[in-house]
Amino acid sequence: MWTRRVRHGIGAVLSAIIVASAGCAPAPLTVEGNQAAASKEAVADDSLVQYSLITALAAGDYADGVSLRDMLADGDFGIGTFDQLEGELILLEGKVFQALADGTVKEPDPNRSTPFAAVTYFQEDGRMDDLSVATLQHLDELLDDRLPRRNSPYAVRIDAMFDQLTLRSVPAQSEPFPPLVEVVKTQAVWEKKSVRGTMIGFRCPTWVGTLNVPGYHWHFLSDDRKSGGHVLGCQFQKATLTYDECESLLIRIPESKRFDAFNAAEIKKTDIDVIERQRAEEGKK
């Protein structure tokens, strides 16, 4: 069971509204036609919609979550994970993909759920052409310099032939679930070279604290839909980057006993950095 929460705009107060959810028969995980139009109207404006908190995920809340179908009602672009932490979630152009720990990508079972995800309806507000970067850190610094607003969340899409990518994913976890900072110590990491595809990411300002990942969080999906994962490193030239400035942050809060029991104070910002803001240069042994 999930409650839906009203937008948390910059400087606004978070308050609750409850929206009933409806079951539906299995069908492809896409958003099309009237469904997409109705969903955009329901979200109200250019919102970054977040399911649960990154601190809850870090604490080991990997079970259940929101259904993938309900997630698709809030966006056509996004990132996250799957129940039991089984792989990286990639939402691109209204379609969901699952990047597994063996480096392969598949379309997930429509009946699955996500314990943590961030999605939006991507509407281009600006672009940067012929973009070249040498490292992921270089990309972060370049965007910090060029994005219009320092304290607004952004959805960012990069389409390129990537000279190099360092990617990661994790296998499904079993109960009792270990904290995420322990899981990533055994993550699967691999490299791809000369692969065409898309980086999907969000930049959250520092004021999000530990609600989400401050700074940049990137996933990747190849054009042939055969490889993907969480991005630890990248290098590319002459890329096309488009961005969508999100006007508000909407958090959908789970009502599960597991979520209610976790203690956010036990999760440190340094843990979030280790979990979601690793860089290949820092992670090599």
Secondary structure in CASP SS format (residue, H / E / C, confidence):
PFRMAT SS
TARGET T0000
AUTHOR 0000-0000-0000
METHOD secondary structure of the structure
MODEL  1
M C 1.00
W E 1.00
T E 1.00
R E 1.00
R E 1.00
V C 1.00
R E 1.00
H E 1.00
G C 1.00
I C 1.00
G C 1.00
A C 1.00
V C 1.00
L C 1.00
S C 1.00
A E 1.00
I E 1.00
I C 1.00
V C 1.00
A C 1.00
S C 1.00
A C 1.00
G C 1.00
C C 1.00
A C 1.00
P C 1.00
A C 1.00
P C 1.00
L C 1.00
T E 1.00
V C 1.00
E C 1.00
G H 1.00
N H 1.00
Q H 1.00
A H 1.00
A H 1.00
A H 1.00
S H 1.00
K H 1.00
E H 1.00
A H 1.00
V H 1.00
A C 1.00
D C 1.00
D C 1.00
S E 1.00
L E 1.00
V E 1.00
Q E 1.00
Y E 1.00
S C 1.00
L C 1.00
I H 1.00
T H 1.00
A H 1.00
L H 1.00
A H 1.00
A C 1.00
G C 1.00
D C 1.00
Y C 1.00
A C 1.00
D C 1.00
G C 1.00
V E 1.00
S E 1.00
L H 1.00
R H 1.00
D H 1.00
M H 1.00
L H 1.00
A C 1.00
D C 1.00
G C 1.00
D C 1.00
F E 1.00
G E 1.00
I E 1.00
G E 1.00
T E 1.00
F C 1.00
D H 1.00
Q H 1.00
L H 1.00
E C 1.00
G C 1.00
E E 1.00
L E 1.00
I E 1.00
L E 1.00
L E 1.00
E C 1.00
G C 1.00
K E 1.00
V E 1.00
F E 1.00
Q E 1.00
A E 1.00
L C 1.00
A C 1.00
D C 1.00
G C 1.00
T E 1.00
V E 1.00
K E 1.00
E C 1.00
P C 1.00
D C 1.00
P C 1.00
N C 1.00
R C 1.00
S E 1.00
T E 1.00
P C 1.00
F C 1.00
A E 1.00
A E 1.00
V E 1.00
T E 1.00
Y C 1.00
F C 1.00
Q C 1.00
E C 1.00
D C 1.00
G E 1.00
R E 1.00
M E 1.00
D E 1.00
D E 1.00
L E 1.00
S E 1.00
V E 1.00
A C 1.00
T C 1.00
L H 1.00
Q H 1.00
H H 1.00
L H 1.00
D H 1.00
E H 1.00
L H 1.00
L H 1.00
D H 1.00
D H 1.00
R H 1.00
L C 1.00
P C 1.00
R C 1.00
R C 1.00
N C 1.00
S C 1.00
P C 1.00
Y E 1.00
A E 1.00
V E 1.00
R E 1.00
I E 1.00
D E 1.00
A E 1.00
M E 1.00
F E 1.00
D E 1.00
Q E 1.00
L E 1.00
T E 1.00
L E 1.00
R E 1.00
S E 1.00
V C 1.00
P C 1.00
A C 1.00
Q C 1.00
S C 1.00
E C 1.00
P C 1.00
F C 1.00
P C 1.00
P C 1.00
L H 1.00
V H 1.00
E H 1.00
V H 1.00
V H 1.00
K H 1.00
T H 1.00
Q C 1.00
A E 1.00
V E 1.00
W E 1.00
E E 1.00
K E 1.00
K E 1.00
S E 1.00
V E 1.00
R E 1.00
G E 1.00
T E 1.00
M E 1.00
I E 1.00
G E 1.00
F E 1.00
R E 1.00
C E 1.00
P C 1.00
T H 1.00
W H 1.00
V H 1.00
G C 1.00
T C 1.00
L C 1.00
N C 1.00
V C 1.00
P C 1.00
G E 1.00
Y E 1.00
H E 1.00
W E 1.00
H E 1.00
F E 1.00
L E 1.00
S E 1.00
D C 1.00
D C 1.00
R C 1.00
K C 1.00
S E 1.00
G E 1.00
G E 1.00
H E 1.00
V E 1.00
L E 1.00
G E 1.00
C E 1.00
Q E 1.00
F E 1.00
Q E 1.00
K E 1.00
A E 1.00
T E 1.00
L E 1.00
T E 1.00
Y E 1.00
D E 1.00
E E 1.00
C C 1.00
E C 1.00
S E 1.00
L E 1.00
L E 1.00
I E 1.00
R E 1.00
I E 1.00
P E 1.00
E C 1.00
S C 1.00
K H 1.00
R H 1.00
F H 1.00
D H 1.00
A H 1.00
F C 1.00
N C 1.00
A H 1.00
A H 1.00
E H 1.00
I C 1.00
K C 1.00
K H 1.00
T H 1.00
D H 1.00
I H 1.00
D H 1.00
V H 1.00
I H 1.00
E H 1.00
R C 1.00
Q C 1.00
R C 1.00
A H 1.00
E H 1.00
E H 1.00
G H 1.00
K C 1.00
K C 1.00
END
